[in-house]
Amino acid sequence: MSYDYLDRLITPSVEAAQAAHGADALWKRNFDRPSARFTDAEVAFIAGRNSFYMASVSENGWPYVQHRGGPAGFLKVLDDTHLGFADFRGNRQYISLGNVSADDRVSLFLMDYPHQARLKVLAHATVHDLATDVELAGKLATPGYRGVAERGIVLRLEAFDWNCPQHITPRFTAAEVERATAPLRHRIEALEAELAALKAKGSSSL
């Protein structure tokens, strides 16, 4: 039995911390949580995301977390063990790019705030020149998006895990708020029109 994701993260120091806080027995159960391949649930979840956070580790040992954003679905599921995304031009610090050139291990957090869901991914990152890899460029394309793709990043899945929704505060984008309030706004418009008609009818009868 194994828990793919935690098997890679529970080190002796983590075990010591768990024991110190009375949680060691919780994670010594027999788990069967294979996560070496994405299932339909992960594919659908990833396709709906318009951003994620990616952590890498620098050569001097400092962790670095970067936000990546784009249109929903800009992070592509290439197959059941690989993700990919176009690396859009940003502030041109290239910290993540430099980090993965020395250590290809990355960790991703994908958040769905409205539904209080979170998917965590451990992966190995490789950098690709989209000018010479035409096939990959096509797969990572985001038609209509203004961002300039400087390169492609392919992520080979190591393991994934779903987190509990506890402490995730629901947040909504402007588009989501617009959709959710559309029926209310339409009802208000209808009532205002009805009120205007009644006022006009009352005025004409005077």
FENBELLIN-V963580 format. One record per run of one state. SS is the DSSP state (alpha for helix, beta for strand, coil for the rest). FROM is the first residue (numbers start at 1). LEN is the number of residues. If there is no record, write none. Layout:
SS:FROM:LEN / SS:FROM:LEN
This chain:
coil:1:1 / beta:2:2 / alpha:4:4 / coil:8:4 / alpha:12:9 / coil:21:11 / beta:32:2 / coil:34:6 / alpha:40:8 / coil:48:3 / beta:51:7 / coil:58:5 / beta:63:7 / coil:70:6 / beta:76:4 / coil:80:2 / beta:82:7 / coil:89:6 / alpha:95:8 / coil:103:2 / beta:105:8 / coil:113:4 / beta:117:12 / coil:129:5 / alpha:134:7 / coil:141:8 / beta:149:15 / coil:164:10 / alpha:174:31 / coil:205:2
